[in-house]
């Protein structure tokens, strides 16, 4: 937020909305060169951007955060009371880990390209990353909970409360015999 305010102050009131700093060199007599003016306008049109949240996502103001933190604390206290242990998994996974696990919903996964060449995707839910966590760490028994954001490339319906980015809250009590898996 501080960077945005500094940018607005630097650019001046007429340029703050577009994020562009116009070349304000004037010719003698106070008239602007028509060539630099037209190129400046072209640059301004090319560099315009809109400050808004992406479709299906939202900002939360301090009042909403107070409510969210209170709700999350109550849920967390309940999970802990029943012996749950918190874990956290990365917001993105290897794409091959996620694809094929969701069936028809696989088309709703956001794909990412990592600088190192790995194909990644944002997690669609918390179940597949948890299964990967158990298998990778050779854990046979765990009582866990997790509250984290998940992402679905879906047509959001804000009025129905369906977003592209939202929190999922899960609790799992897992006990399995890893020798039965080949």
N, C-alpha and C positions, 0 to 999 in steps of 0.2 A: 504494500500500500504506500509506503514511504517513497519507493522508487517512482510510482505512478504520480504522486503529488509533486515530486521533484521534476519529473518530465513535464508536467503541466505548467509548472512555474517557469521552466526554462523556455518552453515553446511560446508561451503567451496565450491569452484567452481564445483568440480566433483559431489558433493552430492546435490547441490541446485536444479537441475532439477527434482530429484526424491523426494525431501523432506525428505530424510533419512540421519541420522547421523550414519555413519559406525563406528563400534568398531575398533579403530586404535591401540589397544595394540599389541605391537610387542614382539616376543621372543628375547632373547639375540642373537646378531649377525645380527639383522635387518630382520629376516624372520618371517612371520606371522604364527601362529599356524593354521594348515590346518583344524582342527575341528571348531575353532572359525571363520575361514574364510568362510567355507561352510555354517555354520549356519547364519553368517552375510549376505551372499549372498541370502539365503532363506528369511531372514527377509526383506532384501531390495526389493526382488521381490514381497513379500506379501504386502509391504507398499507403493509401487509406486502409484502415482496418477498423473493425467494430469491436468494442469492448462488450462482450456478452459471454454467458456460460454456454457451453455446447448443449444442443438439444438433448433432453432427457437427463440432464445433470443440473445440480443447483448448488448455490452457496448457502451457508447456514450462518445467520447472524448470531451475536452473543446470546440472545434470549433463547433461541432454538438450541444452541449448544448446551446451555444450562439444563434444559429439559432432557436432551439426549444423554448427557453425562450422568444425570440422576437415574434414568431408565437403565442405562448400561451398568451402573453400579449395583442396582437392585438385582439385575439378572446375574451379574458376576457373583454377588454374594450368595445367591441361591445355588449356583453351580458349585461354588467352593464348599458350601454347607453339605453338599452331597458327595464330596470327594473329587470333584473335577479339577483337573490340572489345565492351565492355559497353555496353548501353543500358538505360534504365528507362522504362517507359511508365506512365501513370496507372492506378490500381487500378480506376477507373471510366471508361467511355467513353460517348459519346452512344449512346442506345439504338438509333437508326437505323443506326449503324455496325455494331452487333453483330447485330441481328435479320436473319434471312434468310441469315446466313453459316454457321449451325450445323445447318440442317435440322431433324430431329426433336428434336435436343438444345436447340433454342431455348427450349423450355419450362423448361429448367433454369437460365435466367439470372435473377439477382436484379435486380429493377427498383428504381430509386431515383427520388426526386423532388427536384430541385435547387431551392433557394430562388429562383433567378432564372427558373424556369419551364422549364428544359431537362429533357428526359426522359433520365435516365442509367441505366446498368446496370453492375453489377460485372463485371469481365472473367471470362470462362469459361475462357479459355486465353490463351496469349501470342502466338498466330499472327495473329489479326485485328488486335490493337493494333499489331503490328509492320508489317503490311501498310498500315495507316492511317498510321503513322509514315513509311514509305518514300514513299507517295504524297503526303502533306502536305509533306514536305521535298524532294520531287523527287530522290530518291536512286535511282540505277540499279544500283549495285553496293555490296554490303556483306557483310562477314563478321562476324556478331554472335553474342553469347550473352546470355542473360538467365536469372536465377534469381529468381523472384518468386512471391508468393502468387496463387492463382486461386480462384474461388468457383463452386460448382455447387449449385443448389437441388435436391438429389437426396435420396433416402432413404439416409442414411448407414448404413454397416455397419462399425462400429468393429472388430469381430472380424476382418473381411476387410481392414481397413486402408483403407476407403473413407470419406473425410471430405467435408464441405461446403467446408472451407477447407483448402487444402494448397499445397505448393510445386510449381512446375513448373520444370524445367530444360531449356532449349532452346538449340540452336546452329543457325544458318542461314547458308548461303553463297549469297547472292542476286546474280544478274546478269541484268538484263532490259532490253529496249529499250522505253522509255516511248513512243516514237513509234507503236508498234503498238497502243496502247490508245487508244480513242476516248472 
